[in-house]
Amino acid sequence: MSQVYTALIADDEPLLRRHLIHLLDELWPELTIIAQASDGEDAWEKVLETEPDIAFLDIRMPALDGISLCKRFTGLDKIPHVVFTTAYDQHAVEAFENQAIDYLLKPIEEERLNKTILRLKTQLAEKQNNEPEANNTTEQQKLLALLEKVLPATAPTAQLKWIRASKNNVIHMIDIAEVDYFLAEDKYTTVSCDEEKYLIKTTITSLVEQLDSDVFWRVHRNCIVRVSQIAKVERDFSGYLFVYLKQSAKTGQPVRLNVSRSYQHLFKQM
C-alpha cells in the first residue's frame, strides 16, 4: 500500500489553487490536500495546525510572501518539504536551480509537476528511513541555504528610522529607537513610546517589512514589539501566552500584550 502524505497549497488566486489541486488529483491521487490558504499569514497558521508533509507556496502572496513564510519554517518541530510556485522570475529561478530547490512555473504544466512529484516521493521516502531530528536538520540546512541565495535577489525594503504620527491633530516626528510597540486597532495603528500614544495609518504588515527583524518582533496579527522592551513571557491558566514589557517610566506599570499561537515559536527556548 502506498504511503499517504499530506499537503498544503497557498496561493492568493483561487483558480490557480484549483488548477494545482486538479493536477495533483490526477497525477498523485494518494496525496491528501489537508489545507488551503489565500495569504501567507493564513498559510502559516494552517501549517501550525495541520503539520503537512508538503507545502506548495506561491512566492508572491499578500500579508506574508512565500520566501518569508519559508523562513519561519526553520523553527518548526516538523518542517514541510517546500515547493515554490511562481510566475517567471529570472533571479528566483536561477537561485532555485543553483540550490536544487523544487519550484513550479505558472501556468503549472503537467509534465513539470510530474517530475516534481517523482522527486518528492523519493525525498519523502528517504525521510521515512531517517530519525525525525535528522530530517529536520537536513530541511533546516536546505531552507537556510535557499534563503541565503534568494533573499539577496530581492531588493531590500529601506528600514524605517523616523515615523510621522499624529496626536491631537498635531504631527510628530518619532525616532524609531523610541518606539516600544505598535498595536493595530480599527483603521489605525497606535505607536507607543513610554506610554505616549500616537496614531498612524500604516498597517502592521507594512511595518514589519520596514523594521529590523532583530529589533522588532511581530507577536500577533495586530502587534509588533521591541524585543529589548520585553521583561518576561508568561502563560496564563488557559494556556495563552503573554509578553510583559518593562515598566513604564511614567506610570510604573508593565504593559501586557497577547502572543498569538502563530508567533509562540519565537519564545520556544525561553
C-alpha angles and dihedrals in degrees: 000000000000119000111255116228132184131223141191122211118204119186132131091222112081092198092055091048090052092047092053092046090051092051093046090050089056099040101034109020092167091064114099117214097216098178145003129206134189098201139024098257091050089048091051092053092048092049088055091048101043106025095212122201091225133030120198103200129188109220094218110054133142121252093017127013123227095254093051090046089051089053090060091055091072089078097052125108089223114034116199121225105256126223114181121212117203146160111244109299115165097203095047094044092051090050092049092049092049092051095040090237119161116249138160124212118222127273085047112227125211095232094053092045091050091055090049091050091053090052091047092051091051094047094045091049089053089053090058089063095049133075111263090239091054090048092054093048090053093047091048091052091050093048094047091048089051093050092049089055101039104037095061088054089066117072107247119242112246110255119241118251099167135024127206105217134167133231124173091348091305122117115226129193107224124195108228088225089068096055117106098182146338121229123186116217124172109314096343140062119224117223110206121201111174090324094314106126126212132172132230132170095223113118123237091243091054092047092052090058091053100043130083105258090211090058103036127039127195106226099172139013087263103033141070121182133196103241094216089059094060110107099177145342122225141174121222125220090272093056096254115144123226135182119216116207123215115277116279114251088221104044101021088224127119119234118233119209129183120244112209121220090252091066103035090100087075089070098038095117094041 
